Amino acid sequence: MNITLKILALGAVLLLMANIFAQKNKQIKLSSEEDTVSYCLGLRLANNLKSQGYDINIDIFMQAFKEIYERIAPQISLAEANTIVNEYGRKLQELVNERTKLEGEKFLEENKKKKGVITLPSGLQYEVIKEGTGKQPTINDKVKTHYHGTLIDGTVFDSSVERGEPISFPLKNVIQGWQEGLQLMKEGAKYRLFVPYNLAYKERGAGALIKPFSALIFEVELIAVETQE
């Protein structure tokens, strides 16, 4: 969550524009390329800060911005400012991680009470959508599947179904929740897997959407067991 002061300075133009807008109560005209680029940089910065949970005092932010551009000695050195921002970012990330973990635990605790949901000793939960009749894979097999993966709030992060193309992979190369869940299935089966964070991407997360400590939901169809090693 490191944000350099260089980026902050470039993007602060948006906040300056917002301050002027509030004072004059009229929309700012973007009359040059510099104006437009400045505005776009500000949009990017504001979106970045907001998405990461930063609360900004715009007046103080603009004071620091003006001190840099007007070459006024700042109250805090740039080196110290970087340290402070990075430490604050670390604390924010810890809060996000804890919230994500608790939300996942709460979801799974409620989910296991639902009819048809089976909870295994590992914490993995599954629901049978359709049973299969074919071969049942082992950890050393390669399997062909169709799947649809979402966060617990329904956000889709990956889906072979939406891409319209099944995927094949060695079962031992995927997350633990898949390894355990698919070994319960036979060819032709379709299960819904509810995967706790420790059987998914753990404290690392994955990509832009799967935060650290995220519980995940997959609808998985086992199309074929392709190899038996």
N, C-alpha and C positions, 0 to 999 in steps of 0.2 A: 504493500500500500504506500510505497514511497512516491512523493510528489515533489518535484524539484521546484525551487523558487523561480527558476527561469520560466517554467510553464505557467506558474501562478501569475508572474508578471505579464506574460503575453496574454493570458486569458482574462486578466482583470479589467480589460477594456469593457467587457460586457457589464461588469458591475458598475463601472463608471457611467456607462450609458443608462443603466437602470436607475442610478442615482439622479442623473439629469432628468430622466423621464418623470421620476416621482416629483421633482421640483417644478417642472414646467407643465406636467400633465399633458404631454403630447408625444407622439411617436417620433423617434429619431430618424432622420433621413440618412440612408446609406448612399452618399453621393459620389464616392470614389472607390476604387479597388481596395485601397487601404482601409476604408471604413468597413467594407464588406468582409474582408479577411479578419479584421479586428473583431467584428461581431461574431463571426464563425468560431474564432478561437475562444471567445468568451463563452459561447454556447457549449463547446466541447468541455471546457474547464468546469463550468457550472454543473453540467450533467455528470461529469466524473466525480466531483466532490459530493454532490447530492446522493449519487448511487452508493458511495462509500460511507455515507452516514455523517459527513462533516457538517457541523452547525457553524455558520459563518456570521460574524458581526461585520456587516458590510462597511460601516463607518471606519472601523479599525483597519479592516482589510484595505480600504481605499487610502487610508493614511500611510500605510506601509508602502503601497504601490506608488504614491506620490513621492515619498521619501527617496525611493530608488530612482525614479525618473527625473526628479528635481535635484538629485545629488545631495540630499540632506542626510547627515549621519544618522543611521537608524538606531533605535533603542536596543536592538538585539542584533548581533553580528549574523551574517549569512550562514556561517558555519554552525553557530549555535541554533539558529532557526531551523536548519536542516535536521539537527539532532532532535529538537523539540517536536517537529512535525512527524518525523519517523517514529518517535516513541508514542505519540498520540495515535498515529495510525496503527501501531501494534496493539494498543489497548482497544481501539475500535474493532480490530479484527478478532480479538479475543471475545468481545461482547457478541459479535455476530456469530462466532463459532458456538458459543454457549447457547444462544437463542436457537440456532439451527438444530443443535443436538437435542435440546429440550422439546422443540416442536416435533421432531421425529419420534422421540420416545413417547410423547403424548398421543400422537397419531397411532402408533403401533399398539399402545395399550388399549385404546378404544377399538381399534380395528379387530383385535383378536376376539372381541366379544360378539362379532357379527356372525350370523349363521353361515356355515359353509367354509369359514376361515379356519385353517389348521395351523397351529404354532408348533414348531419343532424345538428341541432342546437348545439348538444353536441360536434361537431367536428368529430364524427365518419363518415367515408366514406365507401360506399359499392357499389359493382357491382354485378348485377344478372347474374350468369352463367346459372342457370336453375331454373325455378320456380317450387314449389311443389303444391300438391293438397290435402294434408292430414291435420292433426290437427296442430294448431299453439300454441306454448308453452307460458306459463306465467312464471313469475319469480320464482314461487313456484314449478315448474315442474322439473322432472328429464328427461334428454334428452340423446339420443344415437346419437353420431356423428362420422364422419370421418373428419380429418382435416390435414392440411399441413401448418406449421408455418415457416415464414422466416423473416429475417431482411430486411430492405429496399434495401440492396445491394444483396439480393438473398441468403444469407447464411441460410441454414436450421438449426433451433434450436430444432424443435420438429415436429414429423409427425406420426400420427397413420396410415396414408396411407403407409409410408415406413415400418412400423412395421407389416402391414397387419392385424391389429385388431382394430375395432372401440372401442370407449370408451364411457361409460355412467357416468353421474355426475349430481348432483343438479345444476340447472342453477344459483342459487343465490350464489354458491360457487366459481364462476370463475370471471375473470376480467370484469370490467364494459363494455368494448367494446363488449365482447361476450354476456353479459346479454342483452344489447340493440340490438345487431345485430341479435341474434337468435330469439328474440321475433318478428322480422319482417318476419321470415321464416315460411313456412309450411313444413310438412313432405315431403321428396322427393326433397326439394330445395337444391341448391348449390349456395352459395354466396362467393364473395371475399370481405373480410373485411380489411379496412385500418385503423389501430387503433393508434390514437395519444398517446403519452407517458402517459398523465394524465388519459387515459382510459385503460391503460395496467398496467405495473409494476412501473409506476411513477418514483420517484427519487431513488427507491431501486434497480431496475434491478432484474434479476433472473438468477441463474446459471452462468456458465462460459461465455456464449455467449451474453446474453441480458444485455447490459450495462444500467446503470441508464439513464433515459430520452430517452429511445429508442422507436421510432415508430415501429409498427409491422404490418405484412401482414399475413392474414390467408385465406386459401381456406377451407370453412366449408360446409360439407354436413350434413343436418339434416335427419338422418335415421328414428328416431322415437321419439315421445313424450311418455315416458314410464309410467309416473304417473301424476295424477291430484290431488293435495292435496286440 
